Amino acid sequence: MASSVPGPIELPVSKYDQSSYWGRVRHCAGISDPTMLFTTENHLVNARKIISDYRNGILKQPTPEFWKAKKQLDSTVHPDTGETVFLPFRMSCNVISNVVVTAGMLTPGLGTMGTLFWQWANQSLNVAVNAANANKSDPMSTKQLLTNYTIAVSASCGVAVGLNKLVPRLKNITPSTRLVLTRLVPFAAVVSAGIVNVFLMRGNEIRNGISVYDQDGEEVGKSKKAAFLAVGETALSRIINATPVMVLPPLALIKLQSGFLKGKSMKIQNLTNLGLISATLFAVLPFALAVFPQRQSIHVSKLESELQGKTTKSGQKIEYVNFNRGI
């Protein structure tokens, strides 16, 4: 990210207003823009110079070139190390990488081995992306990473295989309802594993609390209540993010298979399925990602008693603090 470039002047968070939902949608669409995959090392060298000029006061105001440079760095470079993230795990490759595993998971008629393989592939991709983009100032140990990976894979595979065996045994439901439930099994598996993974990966935050800051950016203290809110919203965001991609394409495919695709070859049906998934990822994902703001404000009355009644350096009573929700 652009924040990896040193300098005394703070960078603007985004070109768009992050307090508004539409502003967050436009920001999320920018950092996940697949065209940023064409960014070369020469582009990054030039982008770092532009950002450095701003952070050191040479460039007085953000320009179109500044915003382009920030977008290139935010979608390609690690925020802590400043190193280029391996291509498949960059934010700019997020949509393309997910098209492959999502298409695999949503392929109709997968057997047990196919279900296990694609759930494993999805969780492996998630762990790789998280590891490649993780906070390097407080790295997770290899043991913790392997433990979380094993539990996430076990959860997704267990839910997927279990539901695939359960749905056919359900009585008093119509064949069409049974078909819909079968197609939604991958959604249930992905959501279950996603929630488990969030609480595992960020359990220390709930136990120890996260930093909350006053309006001047000064740390007020650590709050476990703010941490639980941050982790809870992140877990909920996993459901929201997965819903359009894992629900809309399979339901649309069922409708098409009873009409336009009826009698068509499996090749045409699979290509249609891939097209539906790709279109949904590109069009809907930024709207899902933008539901919760990255930085949030909360009244101190909702936090621990020791964080209440404090004042800023200028002596002003602190009523609201803000914190970074994380992703």
Beta strands, then each sheet from edge to edge (+ up, - down):
strand 1: 210-213
strand 2: 219-223
strand 3: 295-299
strand 4: 320-324
sheet 1: 1+ 2-
sheet 2: 3+ 4-
end
